[in-house]
Amino acid sequence: MTVDTLTPDRPDGALPCDVPSDVPSDAGRLARLAAAVDQLLACPVDTLDEGSLSAELAAVETEVRRLSARQTRIVASMTRLRAAKAAQRKGTDQRREQERAARDVQRELTDQHQWSPSKAKSANRLGRRLDERPPAVADAFDRGELPPANAKLLDELLDKLSGERHGEVVGRLLEAARTQDAVSFGRSCRQVLAELDHETALHDADRRHASRRAAIAQRPDGMTVLTGQWSGVDAEVLHTAVNAFRTPDRPGLHRSAEQRTADALIEALRVALRAGEAPEQHGIRPHIMVTVPYETIQTGEGCVEGAWTGPLPYGEVRRLLSDAGVARILTDTRGLPLEASAEVRSVPTGLYRFLLVRDGGCVGEGCDAPAAWCDVMHLDDPYCAFGRLSPDNAALGCRQHHRAYDRHGWVMSWEDERPVLRPPPRPPARRPSAGP
């Protein structure tokens, strides 16, 4: 079975509206629609070759767009009919009843057809405005050449431009809408607006900037969730900063794109805090504050307390204590602070410069992370456990390999007076028993 046998009789793929005279028009059209869909679904996709699959996918996409356009038209017609009936019944102007009718239809779509409120509102608005746009826009939408998301963007652009400008942009943008996804088409629309009406484009940019937002929340499982949206130059700063710290996976490290972005964002924030330009609080630069009981330091196990996120296992923060400013706080038996010491840096400048020359970057085997991305690792005990840093007891390690050394049993060895960090040796494979 080929794709051609699955399409209706008309060459353009449309469902024919003529029905037998003895069948009601609505029932006949819907029956033909259901029959066409049944015929399409009757052929299992696994029986088609790659060329047929590709052709069918394109045909289905076009028909889905056309049906989506039909949905939009239906929603708009329902709204107009209800508004007209309400205006006739109340003796009021039909335009005054439009918004009330639109809300009723949108509520019905949400309750009965499981549409999201935003989808119902968008379809209602777009359907009612199509007749106000140049005929080429409505025709392209009905033919499936203008996807709903792009149609919404085009409608919003035309709303911002004066009517005499519509003719010169419609042809250009309809051509772009046939091949561009919604993000790319949105860029094309903003470019046209900036070229034709700079003041309106500035006002539009200010409106988007006013919609900026960000939220940081902690989930019950301890994960912190960051959500937000930015625009304009702020968005450029965000993309530039994250891209600058987004690094490719090193040998043995396989991260998703989202994980690379998350790591890049945290690294950018680390660099910002180290730069010393963040506002001080009570004369102190912003810093990570973790409360670690002395007994936990001695045993190497237990629970510590993060200032923002709460309980953490000691192993999670142990690597921070190897390269950190350590302040001792004396508490009484109830945990109330009695005395605090001055902060003490654990990595002297001279030693750090020595490590830059000797190690150059991460000492993990096969890792090419530069020194700017590395911590100073204590090879024995951390400073807070009275360990001392020296050329023989320190090395540079990227965050991944620092974590591997502290928590996953990686082994440090020396070759030509230089440290090399390697994975732990694998246990010898067991030989199968020869049996009795």
Stockholm file with secondary structure:
# STOCKHOLM 1.0

chainA/1-436         MTVDTLTPDRPDGALPCDVPSDVPSDAGRLARLAAAVDQLLACPVDTLDEGSLSAELAAVETEVRRLSARQTRIVASMTRLRAAKAAQRKGTDQRREQERAARDVQRELTDQHQWSPSKAKSANRLGRRLDERPPAVADAFDRGELPPANAKLLDELLDKLSGERHGEVVGRLLEAARTQDAVSFGRSCRQVLAELDHETALHDADRRHASRRAAIAQRPDGMTVLTGQWSGVDAEVLHTAVNAFRTPDRPGLHRSAEQRTADALIEALRVALRAGEAPEQHGIRPHIMVTVPYETIQTGEGCVEGAWTGPLPYGEVRRLLSDAGVARILTDTRGLPLEASAEVRSVPTGLYRFLLVRDGGCVGEGCDAPAAWCDVMHLDDPYCAFGRLSPDNAALGCRQHHRAYDRHGWVMSWEDERPVLRPPPRPPARRPSAGP
#=GR chainA/1-436 SS CCGGGGSCSSTTCCCCCCCCTTSCHHHHHHHHHHHHHHHHHTSCGGGSCHHHHHHHHHHHHHHHHHHHHHHHHHHHHHHHHHHHHHHHHHTCCHHHHHHHHHHHHHHHHHHHHCCCHHHHHHHHHHHHHGGGSCHHHHHHHHTTSSCHHHHHHHHHHHHHSCHHHHHHHHHHHHHHHTTCCHHHHHHHHHHHHHHHCHHHHHHHHHHHHHTCEEEEEECTTSCEEEEEECCHHHHHHHHHHHHHHCCCCCTTCCCCHHHHHHHHHHHHHHHHHHTTCSCCBTTBCCCCCEECCHHHHHHSCSEEEETTTEEEEHHHHGGGGGSSEECCEEECTTSCEEEECCCEESSCHHHHHHHHHHTCBCCBTTCCCBGGGEEEEESSSCGGGTCCCCGGGEEEEEHHHHHHHHHSCCEEEEETTEEEEECCCCCCCCCCCCCC
#=GC SS_cons         CCGGGGSCSSTTCCCCCCCCTTSCHHHHHHHHHHHHHHHHHTSCGGGSCHHHHHHHHHHHHHHHHHHHHHHHHHHHHHHHHHHHHHHHHHTCCHHHHHHHHHHHHHHHHHHHHCCCHHHHHHHHHHHHHGGGSCHHHHHHHHTTSSCHHHHHHHHHHHHHSCHHHHHHHHHHHHHHHTTCCHHHHHHHHHHHHHHHCHHHHHHHHHHHHHTCEEEEEECTTSCEEEEEECCHHHHHHHHHHHHHHCCCCCTTCCCCHHHHHHHHHHHHHHHHHHTTCSCCBTTBCCCCCEECCHHHHHHSCSEEEETTTEEEEHHHHGGGGGSSEECCEEECTTSCEEEECCCEESSCHHHHHHHHHHTCBCCBTTCCCBGGGEEEEESSSCGGGTCCCCGGGEEEEEHHHHHHHHHSCCEEEEETTEEEEECCCCCCCCCCCCCC
//
